Amino acid sequence: MPATPEGEGAIVVHVAAGGQNPDRFCMPQWGIANRTGIDVGALLVHLEWRTRDGQVLKPAGEFGTMVEPFAAGRDKDLSMDGHAAACSDLRVVVTTYACRDANAVRMACPGPLRAEASSGIEIDMTGASEGSMKGAVEG
């Protein structure tokens, strides 16, 4: 039986260092990929960027990060923001996530949420749980 790549069958939040001044600045390359094999109308993820000591660099925001449409195989690049910290001091904290279908009806996400991090950046998924989504009809 062939080995499956890490994160296969999951929704994956992935991060890597990107551009940086090693001690003072990091512009991480990051995104969210649908590796479930199932199309999703939209994915909403509440995540925030922090330093390892807990200082919030970019809060999750009321509406979180939305990826739509979130078709099977899609990898949405969300790289844009830089942070005044070394990449090795960055931490992404994921709290809730939710999915809806193409008709804005809340649906169970088709796979677990997983993390892939490199270059010393951490992803904290310990508090991550599937929840509700603003603007979706609860089915």
N, CA and C of each residue as an Amber inpcrd file, in Angstrom:
protein
   417
   0.8480000  -1.1830000   0.0000000   0.0000000   0.0000000   0.0000000
   0.8920000   1.2450000   0.0000000   0.7010000   2.1900000  -0.9460000
   1.5560000   3.3680000  -1.0120000   1.3080000   4.3080000   0.1700000
   2.3440000   5.0060000   0.5700000   2.2110000   5.9740000   1.6630000
   1.4410000   7.1930000   1.1640000   0.6460000   7.8000000   2.0460000
  -0.0750000   9.0130000   1.6850000   0.6730000  10.2110000   2.2420000
   0.6940000  11.3260000   1.5060000   1.3830000  12.5150000   1.9880000
   0.7590000  13.0050000   3.2890000   1.5750000  13.6720000   4.1050000
   1.0900000  14.2640000   5.3540000  -0.0550000  15.2220000   5.0350000
  -1.1300000  15.1490000   5.8000000  -2.2640000  16.0410000   5.6010000
  -3.2580000  15.5610000   4.5640000  -2.9780000  14.4470000   3.8810000
  -3.9090000  13.9330000   2.8770000  -5.2210000  13.5760000   3.5770000
  -6.3560000  13.9510000   2.9820000  -7.6570000  13.6830000   3.5950000
  -8.0240000  14.6990000   4.6590000  -7.3190000  15.8490000   4.6810000
  -7.5420000  16.8510000   5.7120000  -7.5890000  18.2520000   5.1020000
  -8.0180000  19.1920000   5.9210000  -7.8830000  20.6090000   5.6220000
  -6.6080000  21.0260000   6.3450000  -5.6800000  21.6500000   5.6150000
  -4.3510000  21.8840000   6.1640000  -4.0100000  23.3720000   6.2010000
  -3.6660000  23.8630000   7.3940000  -3.1020000  25.1980000   7.5590000
  -1.5920000  25.0060000   7.4970000  -0.9230000  25.6690000   6.5390000
   0.5160000  25.4770000   6.3970000   1.2520000  26.8120000   6.4430000
   2.4310000  26.8090000   7.0880000   3.2450000  28.0140000   7.2060000
   4.7210000  27.6830000   6.9920000   5.4490000  28.6640000   6.4640000
   6.9010000  28.5790000   6.3030000   7.4490000  29.9970000   6.4610000
   8.7280000  30.1240000   6.6520000   9.3270000  31.4120000   7.0030000
   9.1400000  32.5110000   5.9610000   9.4050000  32.2910000   4.6970000
   9.3120000  33.3650000   3.7140000  10.4120000  34.3880000   3.9100000
  10.1210000  35.6620000   3.5850000  11.1130000  36.7270000   3.7330000
  11.3260000  37.0800000   5.1940000  12.5870000  37.3910000   5.5490000
  12.8490000  37.6890000   6.9480000  14.1580000  38.4320000   7.1550000
  14.1880000  39.1870000   8.2310000  15.4080000  39.6800000   8.8310000
  15.5110000  38.7980000  10.0640000  16.4790000  37.9110000  10.1510000
  16.4620000  36.8280000  11.1410000  16.0670000  37.1860000  12.5660000
  16.4130000  38.3810000  13.0380000  16.1250000  38.7020000  14.4370000
  14.9250000  39.6070000  14.6510000  14.4760000  40.3110000  13.6000000
  13.4940000  41.3620000  13.8460000  12.2400000  41.3590000  12.9950000
  12.1980000  40.5730000  11.9310000  11.0500000  40.6900000  11.0300000
  10.8210000  39.3800000  10.2860000   9.5670000  39.0210000  10.1100000
   9.2300000  37.8210000   9.3500000   8.0040000  38.0950000   8.4910000
   8.0760000  37.7200000   7.2330000   6.9220000  37.7700000   6.3380000
   6.6390000  36.3310000   5.9300000   5.8500000  35.6200000   6.7380000
   5.6330000  34.1930000   6.4880000   4.8410000  33.9160000   5.2150000
   5.1710000  32.7960000   4.6000000   4.3660000  32.2740000   3.5050000
   3.4070000  31.2980000   4.1650000   2.1180000  31.5200000   3.9720000
   1.1700000  30.6180000   4.6060000  -0.1050000  30.5310000   3.7810000
  -0.8600000  29.4880000   4.0500000  -2.0960000  29.2830000   3.3250000
  -2.8980000  28.1440000   3.9190000  -4.0060000  27.8550000   3.2550000
  -4.9120000  26.7890000   3.6880000  -5.2400000  25.9420000   2.4680000
  -5.1010000  24.6240000   2.5990000  -5.3110000  23.7030000   1.4790000
  -6.4380000  22.7320000   1.7940000  -7.2400000  22.4290000   0.7780000
  -8.3030000  21.4280000   0.9020000  -7.7800000  20.1290000   0.2950000
  -7.3130000  19.2430000   1.1400000  -6.7910000  17.9540000   0.6860000
  -7.7600000  16.8260000   1.0170000  -9.0380000  17.1650000   1.1600000
 -10.0460000  16.1600000   1.5270000 -10.5870000  15.3960000   0.3360000
 -10.4620000  15.9540000  -0.8670000 -11.0660000  15.3290000  -2.0390000
 -12.5410000  15.6920000  -2.1970000 -13.0570000  16.5730000  -1.3330000
 -14.4730000  16.9630000  -1.3560000 -14.5660000  18.4750000  -1.4650000
 -15.3930000  18.9620000  -2.4030000 -15.6070000  20.3970000  -2.5520000
 -16.3840000  20.9420000  -1.3600000 -15.9760000  22.1280000  -0.9170000
 -16.6390000  22.8340000   0.1740000 -16.9640000  24.2220000  -0.3540000
 -18.1670000  24.7180000  -0.0680000 -18.5370000  26.0640000  -0.5310000
 -17.6430000  27.1340000   0.0600000 -17.3820000  27.0390000   1.3740000
 -16.5120000  28.0030000   2.0510000 -15.9870000  27.4000000   3.3410000
 -14.8030000  27.8300000   3.7070000 -14.1930000  27.4660000   4.9790000
 -13.9300000  28.7580000   5.7320000 -14.2620000  28.7730000   7.0020000
 -13.9660000  29.8970000   7.8760000 -13.0610000  29.3950000   8.9840000
 -11.9430000  30.0860000   9.2010000 -11.0100000  29.7060000  10.2560000
 -10.7060000  30.9340000  11.1040000 -10.8410000  30.7870000  12.4130000
 -10.4030000  31.8420000  13.3340000  -9.0060000  31.4890000  13.7920000
  -8.0580000  32.3040000  13.3700000  -6.6740000  32.0960000  13.7860000
  -6.0320000  33.4410000  14.0210000  -5.0520000  33.4560000  14.9010000
  -4.3260000  34.6880000  15.1280000  -2.8330000  34.4030000  15.1660000
  -2.0670000  35.4400000  14.9120000  -0.6110000  35.3630000  14.9320000
  -0.1320000  35.9320000  16.2510000   0.7430000  35.1950000  16.9250000
   1.2940000  35.6130000  18.2110000   2.7940000  35.3490000  18.2300000
   3.4410000  35.9230000  19.2410000   4.8120000  35.5270000  19.5330000
   4.7100000  34.3370000  20.4820000   5.8000000  33.6280000  20.6720000
   5.7800000  32.4670000  21.5660000   5.4460000  32.8370000  23.0040000
   5.7060000  34.0960000  23.3980000   5.3590000  34.4980000  24.7660000
   3.9250000  34.9970000  24.8850000   3.1420000  34.9060000  23.8070000
   1.7160000  35.2120000  23.8610000   1.3020000  36.5810000  23.3600000
   2.2400000  37.4430000  22.9830000   1.8710000  38.7610000  22.4650000
   1.1390000  38.5940000  21.1320000  -0.0470000  39.1860000  21.0120000
  -0.8360000  39.0810000  19.7850000  -0.3040000  40.0800000  18.7650000
   0.1280000  39.5610000  17.6200000   0.6280000  40.3910000  16.5300000
  -0.4740000  40.7190000  15.5290000  -1.3710000  39.7760000  15.3120000
  -2.5250000  39.9950000  14.4330000  -3.6760000  39.1620000  14.9760000
  -4.7050000  39.8210000  15.5410000  -5.8250000  39.0690000  16.1060000
  -6.6650000  38.4060000  15.0210000  -7.4590000  37.4310000  15.4250000
  -8.2820000  36.6750000  14.4910000  -9.3150000  37.5470000  13.7950000
  -9.8650000  38.5030000  14.4430000 -10.9020000  39.3320000  13.8510000
 -12.2610000  38.6650000  13.9810000 -13.2890000  39.4610000  14.0120000
 -14.6480000  38.9700000  14.2460000 -15.0950000  37.9270000  13.2270000
 -14.7410000  38.1220000  11.9700000 -15.2190000  37.2150000  10.9330000
 -14.1900000  36.1560000  10.5300000 -13.0170000  36.1690000  11.1140000
 -12.0200000  35.1430000  10.8200000 -11.4820000  35.2520000   9.4060000
 -10.8700000  34.1880000   8.9470000 -10.3140000  34.0960000   7.6000000
 -11.2110000  33.1860000   6.7750000 -11.7540000  33.7140000   5.6920000
 -12.6860000  32.9670000   4.8500000 -11.9840000  32.5580000   3.5610000
 -12.1740000  31.3080000   3.1700000 -11.6830000  30.8160000   1.8870000
 -12.8960000  30.2900000   1.1420000 -13.2190000  30.9170000   0.0130000
 -14.3470000  30.4620000  -0.8000000 -14.0990000  30.7850000  -2.2680000
 -14.5010000  29.9660000  -3.1750000 -14.9060000  28.5770000  -2.9520000
 -13.6930000  27.7650000  -2.5070000 -13.9400000  26.6830000  -1.8200000
 -12.8550000  25.8820000  -1.2630000 -12.9350000  24.4820000  -1.8540000
 -12.7280000  24.4180000  -3.1610000 -12.8380000  23.1580000  -3.9040000
 -11.7310000  22.1850000  -3.5100000 -12.0000000  20.9190000  -3.7030000
 -10.9940000  19.8770000  -3.4570000  -9.7380000  20.2040000  -4.2490000
  -8.5880000  20.1170000  -3.6110000  -7.3210000  20.3940000  -4.2580000
  -6.8940000  21.8450000  -4.2230000  -7.7730000  22.7350000  -3.7730000
  -7.4180000  24.1560000  -3.7510000  -6.4490000  24.4350000  -2.6020000
  -5.4600000  25.2660000  -2.8850000  -4.5060000  25.7210000  -1.8780000
  -4.4880000  27.2390000  -1.9640000  -5.1240000  27.8800000  -1.0080000
  -5.2650000  29.3380000  -1.0040000  -4.0610000  29.9590000  -0.3150000
  -3.2900000  30.7350000  -1.0630000  -2.1330000  31.4350000  -0.5230000
  -2.6270000  32.6900000   0.1910000  -2.2770000  32.8200000   1.4610000
  -2.7030000  33.9680000   2.2540000  -1.5130000  34.8150000   2.7060000
  -0.3700000  34.6350000   2.0690000   0.8450000  35.3710000   2.4310000
   0.6730000  36.8370000   2.0830000   0.7830000  37.6960000   3.0570000
   0.7320000  39.1340000   2.8070000   1.3810000  39.9110000   3.9430000
   1.0470000  39.5950000   5.1790000   1.4630000  40.4010000   6.3120000
   2.8400000  40.0270000   6.8380000   3.5630000  41.0390000   7.2680000
   4.8230000  40.8260000   7.9540000   4.6320000  41.1060000   9.4330000
   5.4860000  40.5540000  10.2540000   5.3860000  40.7180000  11.7080000
   6.7310000  41.1210000  12.2750000   6.6970000  42.0000000  13.2670000
   7.9220000  42.4950000  13.9080000   8.4170000  41.4810000  14.9350000
   8.8270000  40.3340000  14.4410000   9.3710000  39.2660000  15.2820000
  10.1500000  38.3260000  14.3670000  11.0790000  37.6050000  14.9460000
  11.8050000  36.5920000  14.1710000  10.8360000  35.4800000  13.7910000
  11.0200000  34.8680000  12.6240000  10.1400000  33.7670000  12.2110000
  10.1160000  32.6540000  13.2590000  11.2560000  32.4020000  13.8770000
  11.3260000  31.3370000  14.8870000  10.5650000  31.6870000  16.1560000
  10.0900000  32.9330000  16.2790000   9.3150000  33.3550000  17.4470000
   7.8230000  33.4250000  17.1360000   7.4270000  33.1310000  15.8910000
   6.0130000  33.2330000  15.5080000   5.2360000  31.9800000  15.8540000
   3.9950000  32.2050000  16.1830000   3.0710000  31.1290000  16.5230000
   1.6980000  31.4630000  15.9570000   1.0890000  30.5290000  15.2660000
  -0.2790000  30.6820000  14.7860000  -1.1590000  29.8900000  15.7390000
  -2.2050000  30.5310000  16.2530000  -3.1200000  29.8650000  17.1720000
  -4.4800000  29.7590000  16.4840000  -4.9580000  28.5220000  16.3040000
  -6.2330000  28.2660000  15.6470000  -7.2590000  27.9280000  16.7210000
  -8.4200000  28.6070000  16.6830000  -9.4570000  28.3330000  17.6850000
 -10.6290000  27.5710000  17.0850000 -11.3860000  28.1910000  16.1950000
 -12.5310000  27.4930000  15.6090000 -12.4470000  27.5130000  14.0900000
 -13.1560000  26.5800000  13.4880000 -13.2630000  26.5200000  12.0410000
 -14.6360000  25.9580000  11.6960000 -15.1170000  26.2710000  10.5000000
 -16.4350000  25.8050000  10.0740000 -16.5000000  25.7760000   8.5550000
 -17.4140000  24.9690000   8.0310000 -17.6110000  24.8500000   6.5890000
 -19.0760000  25.0870000   6.2470000 -19.3010000  25.5410000   5.0190000
 -20.6660000  25.6360000   4.4830000 -20.6280000  25.1630000   3.0480000
 -21.8030000  24.7550000   2.5570000 -21.8690000  24.3080000   1.1690000
 -22.0550000  25.5050000   0.2420000 -22.2080000  25.2520000  -1.0430000
 -22.3410000  26.3180000  -2.0390000 -23.6110000  27.1390000  -1.8580000
 -24.6010000  26.6090000  -1.1220000 -25.8530000  27.3300000  -0.8690000
 -25.8550000  28.0250000   0.4870000 -24.7020000  28.1650000   1.1090000
 -24.5150000  28.8270000   2.4070000 -25.1740000  28.0740000   3.5570000
 -25.3460000  26.7690000   3.4100000 -25.8740000  25.9460000   4.4940000
 -24.6930000  25.3260000   5.2270000 -24.6870000  25.4840000   6.5260000
 -23.6210000  24.9460000   7.3630000 -23.5300000  23.4460000   7.1620000
 -22.3200000  22.9490000   6.9770000 -22.0880000  21.5230000   6.8060000
 -20.9040000  21.1050000   7.6710000 -20.8380000  19.8590000   7.9990000
 -19.6580000  19.3560000   8.7110000 -18.4730000  19.4230000   7.7530000
 -17.3360000  19.8540000   8.2360000 -16.1410000  19.8790000   7.3910000
 -15.7920000  18.4430000   7.0070000 -15.3660000  18.2340000   5.7650000
 -15.1660000  16.8750000   5.2620000 -13.9120000  16.1640000   5.7590000
 -13.1140000  16.8250000   6.5240000 -11.9150000  16.1900000   7.0560000
 -11.4210000  16.9530000   8.2630000 -10.4820000  16.3910000   8.9610000
  -9.9460000  17.0930000  10.1320000  -9.1000000  18.2880000   9.7090000
  -8.8750000  19.1970000  10.6340000  -7.9770000  20.3200000  10.4170000
  -6.5960000  19.9070000  10.9040000  -5.5960000  20.0610000  10.0510000
  -4.2260000  19.6790000  10.3790000  -3.2970000  20.8760000  10.1840000
  -2.0940000  20.7610000  10.7230000  -1.1010000  21.8210000  10.6130000
   0.1830000  21.2800000  10.0050000   0.8190000  22.1060000   9.1700000
   2.1480000  21.8270000   8.6330000   2.9570000  23.1050000   8.7980000
   3.9830000  23.0630000   9.6140000   4.7940000  24.2450000   9.8660000
   6.2710000  23.9160000   9.6830000   7.0190000  24.9100000   9.2040000
   8.4570000  24.7380000   9.0630000   9.1530000  26.0340000   9.4460000
  10.4550000  26.0200000   9.4360000  11.2870000  27.1940000   9.7030000
  11.1220000  27.7240000  11.1170000  10.7120000  26.8760000  12.0480000
  10.5900000  27.2860000  13.4370000   9.2580000  27.8960000  13.8100000
   8.4170000  28.2280000  12.8380000   7.0960000  28.7630000  13.1430000
   6.2490000  27.6280000  13.7130000   5.4830000  27.9140000  14.7550000
   4.6250000  26.9040000  15.3710000   3.1690000  27.1610000  15.0130000
   2.3850000  26.0850000  14.9810000   0.9330000  26.2090000  14.8640000
   0.3400000  25.4860000  16.0600000  -0.4280000  26.2260000  16.8570000
  -1.0750000  25.6620000  18.0390000  -2.5130000  25.3110000  17.6820000
  -2.7920000  24.0150000  17.6210000  -4.1300000  23.5320000  17.2780000
  -4.8230000  22.9210000  18.4980000  -4.2440000  23.0620000  19.6870000
  -4.7890000  22.3830000  20.8650000  -6.2060000  22.8240000  21.1850000
  -6.5500000  24.0740000  20.8850000  -7.9040000  24.5560000  21.1660000
  -8.8050000  24.5730000  19.9400000  -8.3350000  24.0480000  18.8180000
  -9.1160000  24.0960000  17.5780000 -10.3060000  23.1530000  17.6370000
 -11.4710000  23.6810000  17.3120000 -12.6730000  22.8450000  17.2640000
 -13.6000000  23.3830000  16.1750000 -14.3840000  22.4710000  15.6340000
 -15.3480000  22.8620000  14.6100000 -16.5080000  23.5750000  15.2860000
 -16.8930000  24.7310000  14.7470000 -17.9470000  25.5280000  15.3580000
 -18.9280000  26.0540000  14.3220000 -19.5830000  27.1590000  14.6380000
 -20.5700000  27.7440000  13.7340000 -19.9020000  28.7490000  12.8040000
 -20.6570000  29.2200000  11.8160000 -20.1380000  30.1690000  10.8420000
 -21.1570000  31.2770000  10.6530000 -20.7460000  32.5270000  10.9090000
 -21.6390000  33.6590000  10.6810000 -22.0340000  33.6960000   9.2190000
 -23.2790000  33.9400000   8.9580000 -23.7710000  34.0500000   7.5920000
 -24.1920000  32.7190000   6.9710000 -23.9880000  31.6300000   7.6870000
 -24.4120000  30.3280000   7.1620000 -25.7210000  29.9210000   7.8120000
 -26.5540000  29.2510000   7.0580000 -27.8080000  28.7170000   7.5820000
 -27.4730000  27.4260000   8.3100000 -27.7820000  27.3740000   9.5900000
 -27.4950000  26.1530000  10.3520000 -28.4790000  25.0710000   9.9110000
 -27.9500000  23.9700000   9.3920000 -28.7950000  22.9120000   8.8470000
 -29.2260000  21.8980000   9.8450000
